[in-house]
C-alpha cells in the first residue's frame, strides 16, 4: 500500500526526526540543508497564498514550512506585497532562505506553472507534482522549466517530486530540472522525470561552468530525449537511478564535467553515458551499473563520444558524505515503488528493501469486547501525544461520503484532497460521514476547516455509524487520535458552531499521528469499543483504560431497529448473487454480505468462496448471538414478495453501509467500474485532480453523451451528483435523460482550468428496475470533463448497460437465474475495429521506442505496423505503441514488434490484435489499466504480461487461441490485481491467469469460456 502524509503537523514533526526525513547527498554539505525546520507551519491552496506566506515572515531568513494542497495554477498565483520579491504566474523563491514547500493531503499539483529559485539558499521542495510548464505555444511560465535555479543558489533539496512535460522544445517545453549561474550543493532524490525532450542541465552555456556539485539518486527517468543530466564543467554523483526510455543521449559530461555513476539501471536507452554534441570531453567514474539488452550505442565520432558499449571509467573521485547503495538489479523495483509525489515519502534502506519509516509500535491485543477511555488535550504547539508522524494513506481518498442536508458545497469535497472545496451544513450543526466499501481500522481523524471559517466549530463528536457508539468528542478540530476501531462508516457530527462551518477535508487514517492541531486549542475525549479483530496502539494514552466491560460492544444500538448488525442478512449456505446477470446460488458480488459461523462478512469482489478460505471476504463484526435470528429470510425461495427479505436487495450495493440509519446509500460510478456504459469520446487522464482511472471526455459537439446504468428496487426520487472540470469559459450545459426521456438540465459552469474539479447535483425520479441515465451535451463544445457520477437514495446498485430492464431486486429469481448463467449478455463484447481503414508504417528512425502516446490517440481503425522486429518470441523487442498514461483507441496492431507497452494509468479500447506477436500488451509501470472492447487471436505465449504492481480491469474482450490470457512476470510478486468480466474466451491452452505470487488476485464474472485447460495456474488467489 502506498503511504501518504496527511497533516502538516505530522510532517513538521517527521522532518525533524530521523535520518529518513533528512537531506542527502551534496545538499548535506556547505552547512547542510534544513529548509524551514523549527519554523511555523502555514497552509496554502493557491500560488498567491504561497507568496503571501513567504512575504509575511518577520524577515527573509525566518524559517517557514508551507503545506500545499490542491492545484496551483498561473491564474491563482499573483505577486504578493511585503519584504519579498515575487511575480505573477510563477512560484518565485527569490532572495530568501530557510523555506520548506511540501505537498500534503491529496497532493499538490503545480499545473502549467514552474518553480523558480534565484539568489536563495536552504530550500526544500518535497512531494510536489509540477507539470506542463511551457515557454511557448500556450500558457507560459518560468521559461519552460518545471524547476529552475539560477544566480547564486545553494543548498537545495528536491525530494519525492514528479516533474512532467508533454513533449520537447518543438512543443514549447524546456528543462525539467535546470541549474545555472552559480547553483551549488543540490540534491534531487526519489523523483520522477518524464515525457520531456530535456531532463535537466547543470550550466546553461559553455561559459557557465561554475555550478555543482549535485547529487541525483533513486530517481525514475521515463521517456526523456536527453540531458539526464547535462554537466558543463560540473561534478555530479549519480546513483541508484532507473532510466527507462532515453531517446537520444543520456548522462552528458562535457567541458571537464565529472560524473560518478554507480549502481544505476538503464533500459530502452540510446547512448546512456558519454560526451555528446561537442568534442570538449568530460569524464566518468563508473561501477555496478546494469545496461540491459535494450540499450544501444552509436559509434564514436565527431561531437559524439559514447562511453559504451564497453563502459569503463575515465576518472576516479570520491564524495564527502556517506550513502547506501542498492544493488543495481533491484533498482527498477525499488525506484518504481518509492519515487515520485504522493508515494508516501518512502525510501530504500540500501539493502534492496523499502523503508516505510514507520516506527510506531502497536500491540495487537485481541480482547473480545474491551472498552477503553482516553482523553487528550492538544494545542497549536508541535508536541505529540503518540505516533511518529507517519499516518499512512488517507483512507478517505477513494471512499464514499454522505451527510445531513447541505447548505453549500458537496459531500465529496471533504475527501478530494482539495482545500479549496468544502461541505457546509444548512445551519450551525450537521453531520458529514466517510463510508468505505469494506471495513477499515482507524486510529486517527483529521478535520480541516476552510481558511475563511477556521475556528467556527465549537463542539463536535465522532461516531461509529455501524453501532452508534461515540468514538471521541471535543471543542476544537484538528488531529483526533483514538484507540483502534474497525468500522464501515464514520460520522463527524458538528453539535455547535459560531457561524456556518466549512469542512474542507475529513481525513481518516489507520495509524496514530501527532496530536498537533491547527486550531488554537483542541480538547477532546474519546471512548471506543473494539471488536475481537481490532488492535490497539500501545502509544495511545491508557491512563483511564478502565475496563467498563459492561459496555458490551454489541451493535444492538443500531438505529435501524432490530436486534443486531446481522439481522436480515443472508445466512450460509443460502446466499445468492443479485447483481450479476445470470447469477447462480452460492456466489457473491463485491459488497454483498453474509452471515457465517455467527459473524458478519462483506464480499470484497465476485466470489464463490466461504469466508475464511481466502481474502475474498472481510470481517465486519460479530453477530453477538443474533446473526442467525433472521435466518427465516435465508431461503431464497421465499423472497419473491416479502419486504422482509431485503437481505438480498440491500446487500447488493457495493458502496453502501447496511447500517445507515436513514436507509439512504451513496453509489459512485467511475469509468472503470460497473454501471459505466459509454462516452461519445474518450477516457482520458491527461489533466490532474481526477479520481479513479481517468475521466470521461466527450467529443466537442452537441448531442454527445456519457451513459450510466443503475438499478433501484422501486420508483422514487434520487440525487445525482457529477464531479466535473471545465477549463473553458463557457457553461457546457447538458440534458439529463432517464430511459430516453429528458427529465432536467444541468449547468456545468467554468471551473477555471481542466484540472480544477467541483460538483453539481440534480434530483430526478428513477423507475423500479434497470435505469439508463444519459448526460447529453446541448452546446457545440460538448460536455465538461466528467470524473464520476454519485447517486444518493434507497437501495441503489450498479445496473446493466445492455438496456434490458430488470425486474426490481428480489432473490425470487433464484430458479430462473440458473437457466441464463451460460448465455448472459456481454453487450458489445469485442466490438473493436473489425476491418482496416488503411495501413500506417511506424518508422524506427522517427519512433525509436515505439509510437509514444501522451493523452489520447485515436487510430481511426487503421493498421499500425512498425518497420522493426518480427512476430516471433524474441525478448526485448520494441513495442508498436508506448502509452505513457492516457488512451489508445480504434487501432489494429500490425504483425511485428511487441504490441503495446503501458506506463502509467491508461485506457485501451476498441483495439484488435489479429495475430499476437511477442505479447499483446505489457504493463510496465505501477498503474491502473482499463481495457475494453478488444479482440485478440493466436498468441504463442501470453496475451497480457504484467511487470509491475498494477490493477488491470478487462471487459468485453473476445479472445481466441492463446497460451495464457494474463501472466505476472515469472518469479515476481508485485503483487497484481486482475479482473475479467463480460467477455468470451475460446481455446486457452494453458491458463487464463498465471502467477507465482500468492498475494496476486484474479476475478472473473459473466464470461463465456470454451476449450479452456485451466482458469488459474500458480500461487495466486482466484475467484470466478
C-alpha positions, -999 to 999 in steps of 0.1 A, spaced: 0 0 0 13 34 -9 16 57 21 8 94 23 15 120 50 -18 136 58 -12 165 82 15 192 83 18 188 120 29 153 114 51 164 85 68 190 106 75 165 133 87 140 108 110 164 91 129 170 123 131 134 134 153 106 119 177 104 90 150 90 67 135 125 66 168 145 63 186 158 32 210 136 14 239 139 -10 257 171 -17 228 191 -1 242 179 33 274 199 26 282 236 29 264 238 63 236 214 53 200 219 41 172 220 66 146 243 49 120 256 73 129 233 102 120 249 135 97 274 119 60 279 119 37 260 96 12 276 73 -13 263 48 -17 272 11 -40 262 -17 -31 288 -42 2 303 -55 -8 337 -41 -11 322 -7 24 307 -11 38 341 -19 19 357 9 33 332 34 68 339 23 63 377 23 46 376 57 76 364 76 94 385 102 125 386 80 138 369 48 156 343 70 128 333 93 122 296 89 89 286 75 71 253 64 44 258 38 19 230 35 4 229 0 -26 210 -13 -49 213 -43 -39 227 -77 -17 257 -82 -21 275 -115 -9 307 -131 -44 320 -126 -43 317 -88 -7 329 -85 -2 366 -80 26 388 -68 24 395 -30 33 427 -12 58 428 17 95 424 22 98 399 -7 103 397 -44 75 377 -61 59 376 -95 26 367 -112 23 334 -129 54 317 -113 63 304 -79 91 328 -71 116 319 -44 139 348 -47 163 364 -23 151 342 6 163 313 27 150 286 52 119 276 33 102 242 30 75 237 4 57 203 9 26 187 -6 1 172 18 -34 157 19 -45 146 -16 -13 162 -31 -1 194 -45 -2 199 -83 15 228 -100 -3 229 -133 13 250 -161 33 269 -135 70 264 -127 91 270 -95 119 295 -98 147 297 -72 170 327 -75 197 341 -52 184 319 -24 197 292 -1 185 264 22 153 255 3 135 221 4 108 211 -21 90 178 -14 60 158 -25 51 182 -54 38 174 -89 49 200 -114 37 196 -149 30 211 -183 53 242 -179 59 259 -212 80 287 -227 59 290 -258 28 276 -275 3 281 -247 3 293 -211 39 302 -203 58 301 -170 94 300 -157 110 299 -192 95 264 -197 114 249 -167 95 228 -142 121 237 -115 148 262 -124 176 275 -102 199 304 -111 221 332 -98 239 323 -65 217 295 -53 229 270 -28 217 241 -6 185 229 -23 170 195 -17 142 184 -41 127 151 -29 98 129 -39 86 152 -67 71 144 -101 83 166 -129 64 161 -162 63 176 -196 43 165 -227 69 169 -254 101 187 -263 113 221 -275 91 219 -306 60 216 -283 71 246 -262 89 229 -233 124 234 -219 140 215 -190 125 197 -160 153 204 -135 178 231 -145 207 247 -126 228 276 -138 248 307 -129 264 296 -96 240 270 -83 257 247 -58 251 219 -33 219 205 -47 203 170 -44 175 156 -65 162 123 -49 133 99 -52 117 119 -80 101 111 -114 111 130 -145 91 120 -176 79 127 -211 103 156 -218 128 165 -245 152 176 -218 157 162 -184 179 189 -169 212 207 -172 240 220 -149 254 250 -167 234 269 -194 263 275 -218 300 268 -223 308 299 -203 286 288 -173 308 262 -156 308 273 -120 279 251 -109 276 220 -88 283 197 -71 249 179 -73 236 145 -64 210 125 -83 198 93 -66 168 70 -67 151 89 -95 129 75 -122 136 88 -157 108 79 -182 108 88 -219 134 116 -219 152 126 -251 185 139 -235 202 157 -205 198 132 -177 217 153 -168 239 176 -190 270 186 -170 290 216 -182 321 215 -161 301 204 -130 306 174 -107 277 150 -101 271 119 -81 246 97 -99 235 65 -82 206 41 -79 185 58 -107 163 39 -131 163 51 -167 136 37 -189 135 54 -223 164 76 -232 157 85 -268 188 104 -280 215 107 -253 218 103 -216 243 115 -190 263 140 -209 295 150 -192 314 177 -211 337 207 -207 355 189 -179 323 178 -162 327 147 -140 301 121 -132 304 94 -106 279 68 -119 271 40 -96 246 11 -95 221 26 -120 199 6 -143 194 15 -179 165 3 -201 155 12 -236 183 37 -237 203 52 -266 238 63 -257 231 64 -219 265 79 -210 293 99 -227 302 133 -241 277 144 -268 273 174 -292 308 186 -286 344 174 -286 352 191 -252 353 159 -232 341 152 -197 349 121 -176 331 94 -156 338 71 -127 316 40 -132 308 9 -112 280 -15 -106 257 -3 -134 234 -25 -155 229 -18 -191 201 -40 -203 199 -57 -237 176 -29 -249 204 -3 -246 220 8 -279 252 26 -286 264 46 -317 299 47 -330 324 72 -317 328 102 -340 329 140 -343 309 156 -315 297 121 -304 316 101 -278 295 74 -261 311 56 -232 299 22 -245 294 -5 -254 324 -14 -232 319 11 -205 350 19 -184 360 47 -160 380 76 -174 385 92 -139 382 84 -103 369 105 -74 352 102 -40 323 121 -24 325 138 10 293 122 25 281 88 34 254 69 14 239 35 10 239 17 -24 213 -8 -36 225 -34 -60 216 -23 -95 195 -54 -102 168 -43 -77 169 -6 -86 139 -8 -111 116 -23 -85 128 -1 -56 126 32 -76 92 24 -90 79 17 -55 94 48 -39 99 76 -64 75 105 -72 49 127 -55 21 112 -35 40 80 -30 44 81 8 79 96 11 92 61 13 129 53 8 152 24 2 172 10 32 202 4 10 196 -34 11 171 -37 -17 142 -32 6 117 -3 10 118 15 44 84 28 52 98 49 80 71 36 103 85 32 138 54 34 158 48 3 178 15 -13 183 5 -42 203 -23 -63 189 -44 -72 219 -74 -91 208 -99 -86 235 -133 -98 226 -152 -67 240 -127 -44 256 -136 -8 260 -111 19 266 -115 56 275 -88 82 270 -87 119 269 -62 142 253 -56 179 250 -37 193 221 -26 228 214 -11 245 185 24 237 196 44 209 180 41 184 208 29 149 201 8 125 221 18 94 202 27 81 169 57 91 148 40 114 123 37 87 96 0 84 93 -1 62 62 -27 65 35 -56 89 38 -83 63 37 -110 89 28 -95 92 -7 -115 69 -29 -141 62 -2 -177 75 -3 -194 102 17 -228 115 27 -243 137 54 -272 157 67 -288 184 45 -261 206 30 -261 244 28 -232 246 4 -205 226 -13 -206 188 -18 -203 157 3 -175 145 -19 -155 177 -14 -143 165 21 -124 136 5 -109 150 -26 -76 164 -11 -85 199 -22 -86 225 5 -104 250 -18 -136 229 -19 -157 221 11 -191 210 26 -213 231 48 -244 221 68 -275 241 64 -270 257 98 -246 256 127 -249 219 132 -249 188 110 -233 155 100 -207 146 74 -197 109 70 -170 88 53 -181 54 40 -158 25 29 -165 -3 6 -151 -27 32 -144 -22 69 -114 -2 79 -95 0 111 -90 37 121 -68 54 148 -67 90 136 -91 115 120 -80 149 108 -107 176 103 -96 206 83 -118 237 80 -116 261 51 -93 290 56 -122 315 58 -141 295 85 -113 283 108 -123 281 144 -160 282 138 -167 247 150 -170 249 188 -183 214 196 -183 181 178 -184 143 183 -170 114 163 -194 84 160 -191 48 147 -221 47 124 -221 9 124 -232 6 160 -239 42 171 -211 44 197 -192 76 203 -155 75 195 -145 109 205 -158 145 212 -142 179 216 -144 216 213 -119 224 185 -109 205 154 -76 192 141 -59 159 146 -80 134 166 -63 103 180 -82 74 195 -79 37 202 -83 15 171 -118 9 159 -130 -11 129 -160 2 110 -176 7 76 -188 43 82 -176 71 105 -196 102 113 -183 137 122 -212 154 139 -210 192 145 -231 200 175 -225 237 177 -206 264 158 -201 302 160 -211 305 123 -217 283 93 -188 258 94 -170 248 62 -153 213 64 -127 212 37 -112 178 45 -123 148 66 -91 127 66 -91 92 81 -60 71 89 -52 36 102 -21 49 121 -17 72 151 -2 106 143 9 137 162 -19 153 180 -9 188 170 -40 207 157 -43 237 135 -68 251 159 -56 271 188 -66 246 214 -84 213 209 -95 193 239 -111 160 231 -122 129 249 -126 96 233 -143 64 241 -142 35 217 -152 -2 216 -130 -26 198 -141 -59 184 -122 -91 186 -103 -82 155 -92 -48 165 -57 -39 176 -49 -10 200 -19 11 197 5 10 226 12 46 221 -23 57 229 -30 73 263 -40 44 286 -43 64 317 -80 57 321 -85 25 302 -109 13 328 -124 -18 316 -160 -7 316 -165 -42 303 -202 -39 309 -204 -15 279 -207 -46 256 -196 -38 221 -228 -52 208 -242 -33 179 -277 -35 192 -278 3 194 -281 5 157 -308 30 148 -322 7 121 -341 -12 146 -338 -50 151 -316 -69 174 -282 -68 157 -260 -60 127 -267 -94 112 -305 -90 111 -319 -95 76 -286 -107 61 -283 -140 42 -270 -169 62 -246 -195 48 -253 -217 28 -284 -200 15 -269 -169 -2 -272 -157 -38 -258 -130 -61 -281 -104 -72 -261 -80 -94 -246 -104 -120 -270 -113 -148 -273 -150 -147 -261 -151 -111 -263 -185 -95 -267 -196 -59 -236 -195 -36 -219 -167 -55 -214 -131 -42 -207 -98 -58 -184 -73 -42 -202 -56 -13 -227 -85 -7 -229 -95 30 -233 -130 45 -235 -145 80 -211 -173 85 -204 -190 119 -222 -162 137 -201 -135 122 -210 -109 95 -188 -107 64 -187 -85 34 -175 -97 -1 -145 -78 -15 -152 -90 -50 -171 -116 -70 -165 -149 -53 -179 -184 -45 -156 -190 -16 -165 -194 21 -154 -167 45 -120 -176 60 -108 -195 30 -92 -166 12 -92 -128 11 -124 -125 -8 -143 -116 24 -137 -90 51 -150 -95 86 -175 -68 96 -181 -80 132 -196 -105 155 -233 -111 153 -233 -112 192 -256 -142 191 -282 -126 169 -268 -134 135 -289 -164 128 -321 -149 143 -334 -138 109 -324 -170 91 -360 -173 81 -351 -148 54 -324 -170 42 -345 -192 20 -342 -175 -14 -374 -192 -25 -395 -172 0 -382 -138 -10 -405 -131 -40 -428 -106 -24 -419 -103 13 -403 -69 20 -386 -85 50 -364 -104 26 -344 -73 18 -315 -95 29 -309 -99 -8 -315 -65 -22 -298 -44 5 -266 -64 2 -262 -59 -35 -248 -24 -32 -211 -24 -31 -208 11 -18 -234 12 9 -233 6 46 -263 -16 55 -265 1 89 -273 36 77 -299 50 99 -318 66 70 -318 36 46 -303 60 20 -270 50 5 -244 65 -18 -232 49 -51 -203 63 -70 -197 51 -106 -164 58 -123 -152 49 -158 -135 17 -148 -164 4 -126 -196 -15 -133 -225 8 -143 -205 30 -166 -217 23 -201 -203 46 -227 -189 80 -236 -191 96 -270 -155 105 -269 -127 90 -248 -115 82 -213 -86 105 -206 -61 110 -178 -40 140 -191 -54 165 -166 -47 162 -129 -71 160 -100 -94 133 -112 -102 102 -92 -102 66 -104 -85 56 -137 -95 87 -157 -124 110 -167 -150 109 -195 -142 135 -222 -169 138 -248 -163 150 -284 -168 187 -288 -203 186 -303 -239 190 -292 -257 157 -287 -226 139 -274 -233 119 -242 -220 100 -212 -242 70 -202 -245 51 -170 -269 23 -157 -283 18 -122 -308 -5 -106 -333 5 -79 -360 -16 -62 -389 8 -68 -397 42 -83 -385 71 -62 -365 103 -62 -327 101 -63 -300 127 -61 -275 127 -90 -242 145 -84 -215 149 -111 -178 157 -103 -165 177 -133 -139 201 -146 -145 228 -172 -114 247 -183 -133 267 -209 -151 299 -202 -185 286 -214 -213 269 -195 -212 234 -210 -248 226 -203 -263 191 -205 -297 174 -205 -304 146 -181 -323 117 -198 -335 87 -179 -346 57 -200 -347 80 -231 -369 108 -216 -355 142 -207 -361 150 -171 -340 180 -163 -310 201 -174 -278 208 -155 -252 236 -157 -215 229 -159 -200 263 -153 -164 270 -158 -140 258 -131 -111 279 -143 -89 251 -155 -92 215 -167 -75 203 -135 -99 222 -111 -128 200 -101 -161 207 -85 -196 191 -82 -231 198 -93 -262 179 -85 -299 174 -95 -327 153 -81 -347 132 -106 -371 103 -105 -360 67 -113 -383 38 -121 -381 5 -104 -357 -19 -122 -328 -10 -145 -324 26 -155 -302 41 -182 -290 76 -173 -277 98 -201 -260 132 -198 -263 148 -232 -244 179 -243 -265 208 -256 -237 231 -267 -212 228 -295 -183 224 -270 -197 191 -258 -198 184 -220 -174 193 -193 -149 165 -184 -169 141 -161 -149 124 -133 -178 104 -117 -215 103 -110 -227 98 -74 -262 87 -67 -279 90 -33 -311 72 -25 -326 39 -13 -311 5 -23 -290 15 -53 -269 -9 -72 -250 -9 -105 -272 -16 -135 -268 -34 -168 -257 -14 -198 -275 -37 -224 -308 -18 -218 -326 -49 -206 -349 -37 -179 -346 -60 -149 -374 -65 -125 -367 -50 -92 -343 -67 -70 -356 -97 -55 -340 -130 -48 -371 -147 -61 -351 -152 -93 -330 -180 -79 -347 -206 -101 -346 -185 -133 -311 -173 -129 -295 -207 -133 -311 -211 -167 -293 -180 -180 -259 -184 -164 -243 -197 -195 -257 -173 -220 -256 -139 -203 -253 -109 -225 -220 -93 -229 -233 -61 -246 -209 -52 -274 -182 -77 -264 -151 -74 -286 -166 -46 -305 -131 -34 -317 -121 -25 -353 -134 -53 -375 -118 -42 -407 -88 -20 -415 -93 16 -428 -57 18 -441 -21 9 -432 4 30 -414 41 22 -411 58 33 -379 95 41 -386 121 34 -361 140 65 -371 111 86 -360 99 65 -331 130 46 -316 109 35 -286 77 28 -305 49 53 -312 46 73 -279 11 81 -268 6 110 -244 -31 119 -238 -55 103 -263 -46 86 -296 -74 76 -319 -61 54 -347 -92 56 -369 -93 18 -372 -61 17 -393 -35 -10 -391 -2 2 -375 29 -19 -382 65 -10 -372 94 -14 -396 114 -33 -370 112 -67 -352 92 -97 -364 63 -117 -350 85 -141 -330 90 -146 -293 124 -129 -290 125 -108 -258 134 -71 -259 115 -61 -290 103 -25 -291 65 -20 -288 43 -8 -316 28 17 -292 42 30 -259 13 45 -239 26 70 -212 -7 73 -194 -37 82 -215 -60 65 -240 -52 43 -270 -83 35 -291 -95 24 -325 -63 7 -336 -54 -26 -353 -19 -38 -342 3 -50 -371 22 -82 -371 56 -70 -360 71 -58 -327 58 -63 -292 23 -49 -292 15 -22 -266 36 -12 -236 18 7 -209 34 32 -184 10 49 -160 -28 49 -158 -42 41 -192 -73 31 -211 -71 7 -241 -103 4 -260 -115 -8 -294 -82 -24 -302 -76 -55 -323 -47 -79 -323 -53 -101 -354 -22 -121 -346 -5 -115 -313 33 -114 -317 57 -115 -287 30 -102 -263 -2 -83 -270 1 -58 -241 27 -54 -213 21 -33 -182 55 -18 -174 47 6 -146 26 8 -114 -8 17 -127 -45 11 -132 -51 -1 -167 -87 -3 -181 -91 -25 -212 -124 -29 -230 -139 -38 -263 -109 -57 -277 -103 -88 -298 -71 -109 -300 -61 -141 -316 -33 -166 -319 -8 -158 -291 21 -183 -290 26 -173 -253 7 -148 -232 -16 -121 -244 -12 -97 -214 20 -95 -194 22 -76 -161 56 -64 -150 47 -40 -122 24 -36 -92 -8 -29 -112 -45 -32 -114 -58 -45 -147 -95 -44 -155 -106 -61 -187 -142 -61 -200 -159 -70 -233 -130 -89 -246 -131 -117 -273 -100 -138 -271 -92 -169 -292 -63 -193 -292 -38 -181 -266 -15 -200 -243 -22 -176 -214 -46 -147 -212 -27 -130 -182 8 -136 -169 25 -119 -140 62 -117 -146 77 -151 -138 91 -154 -103 80 -119 -93 55 -108 -67 45 -72 -71 15 -81 -65 -11 -75 -91 -49 -74 -92 -67 -86 -124 -104 -87 -132 -121 -100 -163 -158 -96 -170 -184 -96 -198 -161 -115 -221 -157 -146 -243 -126 -168 -242 -120 -198 -266 -91 -221 -267 -68 -211 -239 -41 -237 -240 -25 -234 -205 -45 -210 -182 -64 -178 -182 -44 -164 -153 -9 -175 -142 12 -161 -114 39 -172 -90 27 -147 -64 4 -158 -36 -7 -122 -30 -19 -116 -65 -56 -119 -73 -78 -127 -103 -116 -124 -105 -138 -134 -134 -175 -128 -139 -201 -130 -166 -177 -146 -190 -183 -175 -215 -154 -200 -219 -149 -230 -241 -119 -252 -246 -101 -239 -215 -74 -260 -200 -74 -241 -167 -87 -209 -153 -58 -203 -129 -24 -217 -125 3 -210 -99 0 -194 -65 -25 -165 -68 -60 -162 -54 -87 -168 -80 -124 -162 -78 -148 -170 -106 
